[in-house]
Amino acid sequence: MTADTSFAKYLSQFLAEYLPHERNMSPNTIASYRDTFVQFINYMKDVRHIKVEKLTLDKLTFRCIVDFLSRVQQDRGCGTATRNYRLAAIHSFISYLQYEEIEQLEQWQKILSIKALKTEKKAINYLTVEGIKALLKQPDTTTRGGRRNLALLSLMYDTGARVQEIIDLTPESLRIESKPYTIRLLTSTLSKSQNYKHLTISDV
């Protein structure tokens, strides 16, 4: 391995092979991670005067990453959430490098110790009863598509189902042969395990 190509080689492998094939990340997530490193490369060129062809893995230091994240917020006017997302992309790359360049493990561990900043939790706003009624009046029930949309909206309101749970429904999920009518929803947890929950739905 030559030092002058290590960064480019590993970043290309990370974006083109590791993320889509080993982590199974979506194209949108990969594109966002790519944007992070475009910004980082520009930062190294404009601020630290290191051109991309001279950018090597030893330039990825704790102080360098901290300064880059600060500039993301200061110069680009991004919020804490964006800063944390850029950090998550960098952490993912550094975690990948831990197994590819184990000789620099101490350096990688220092970068991985950079913490995400706390973000202010926004209060969840709920629709009022009047708002829900207005929403349910929007579909044009004189058309097939409108009746379908009203049924889906009513189902979401009646069961509290999330959009993805509605998308995952199949005809076998419904039990309408006798009352009370029930619906079986497939839910996914953060650990990617899947569970079923049965809910009773009222007449609509």
Sequence and secondary structure as in RCSB ss.txt:
>XXXX:A:sequence
MTADTSFAKYLSQFLAEYLPHERNMSPNTIASYRDTFVQFINYMKDVRHIKVEKLTLDKLTFRCIVDFLSRVQQD
RGCGTATRNYRLAAIHSFISYLQYEEIEQLEQWQKILSIKALKTEKKAINYLTVEGIKALLKQPDTTTRGGRRNL
ALLSLMYDTGARVQEIIDLTPESLRIESKPYTIRLLTSTLSKSQNYKHLTISDV
>XXXX:A:secstr
  GGGHHHHHHHHIIIIIIIIIS   HHHHHHHHHHHHHHHHHHHHTS   GGG  GGG  HHHHHHHHHHHHHT
S   HHHHHHHHHHHHHHHHHHHHH GGGHHHHHHHHT               HHHHHHHHT S TTSHHHHHHH
HHHHHHHHH   HHHHHT  GGGEE SSSSEEEEEEEE TT  EEEEEEEE   
